[in-house]
């Protein structure tokens, strides 16, 4: 992965969370910012629905499209029986 441009910022975090992040960094012999970036990267992936990856997302799109067609067919059938 290419190194992105870094930007320094200041923020606040729950002291318990901060302690746990520092603990992980110490245990894994990593820099704190690396552990923090991993946590943020995972959160962004989750929030942008990129958890599945492109192949699974495409497969899910196909399934949802087919389900939509199935639902339309069911509605048409129900209209005919009314």
C-alpha positions as CSV (number, residue, x, y, z in Angstrom):
1,X,0.0,0.0,0.0
2,X,1.4,3.4,-0.9
3,X,2.1,5.9,1.8
4,X,-0.6,8.5,2.0
5,X,0.2,12.1,2.8
6,X,0.1,12.5,6.6
7,X,-1.7,15.3,8.4
8,X,-1.4,16.0,12.1
9,X,-4.6,16.6,14.0
10,X,-5.8,16.9,17.6
11,X,-8.8,15.2,19.1
12,X,-10.2,13.6,22.2
13,X,-10.9,10.0,22.9
14,X,-12.4,8.0,25.8
15,X,-9.5,7.3,28.1
16,X,-10.3,3.5,28.2
17,X,-10.2,3.3,24.4
18,X,-7.0,5.3,24.3
19,X,-5.4,3.0,26.9
20,X,-6.4,-0.1,24.9
21,X,-5.0,1.3,21.6
22,X,-1.7,2.0,23.3
23,X,-1.7,-1.4,24.8
24,X,-2.1,-3.0,21.4
25,X,0.6,-0.8,20.0
26,X,3.0,-1.8,22.7
27,X,2.1,-5.5,22.5
28,X,2.6,-5.6,18.7
29,X,5.6,-3.3,18.9
30,X,4.0,-0.9,16.5
31,X,3.7,2.9,16.4
32,X,0.4,4.2,18.0
33,X,-0.6,6.0,14.8
34,X,-0.4,2.6,12.9
35,X,-2.9,1.0,15.3
36,X,-5.1,4.1,15.2
37,X,-5.1,4.1,11.4
38,X,-6.0,0.4,11.3
39,X,-8.9,1.1,13.6
40,X,-10.1,4.0,11.5
41,X,-9.6,2.1,8.3
42,X,-11.8,-0.7,9.6
43,X,-14.5,1.7,10.7
44,X,-14.5,3.5,7.3
45,X,-14.7,0.1,5.5
46,X,-17.7,-0.8,7.7
47,X,-19.4,2.5,7.2
48,X,-19.0,2.6,3.5
49,X,-20.4,-1.0,3.1
50,X,-17.1,-2.1,1.6
51,X,-16.9,-5.1,4.0
52,X,-17.8,-7.6,1.3
53,X,-15.5,-6.6,-1.4
54,X,-16.4,-6.0,-5.0
55,X,-17.1,-9.6,-6.0
56,X,-19.6,-10.2,-3.2
57,X,-21.2,-6.7,-3.7
58,X,-21.8,-7.5,-7.3
59,X,-23.3,-10.9,-6.4
60,X,-25.6,-9.3,-3.9
61,X,-26.7,-6.8,-6.5
62,X,-27.7,-9.6,-8.8
63,X,-29.6,-11.4,-6.0
64,X,-31.4,-8.2,-5.0
65,X,-32.3,-7.5,-8.7
66,X,-33.8,-11.0,-9.1
67,X,-35.7,-10.6,-5.8
68,X,-37.1,-7.4,-7.1
69,X,-38.3,-9.1,-10.3
70,X,-39.8,-11.9,-8.3
71,X,-41.7,-9.5,-6.1
72,X,-43.1,-7.7,-9.2
73,X,-44.2,-11.0,-10.7
74,X,-46.0,-11.9,-7.4
75,X,-47.7,-8.5,-7.3
76,X,-49.0,-9.0,-10.9
77,X,-50.2,-12.5,-10.0
78,X,-52.1,-11.1,-7.0
79,X,-53.7,-8.4,-9.1
80,X,-55.0,-11.0,-11.5
81,X,-56.7,-13.0,-8.7
82,X,-58.5,-9.9,-7.3
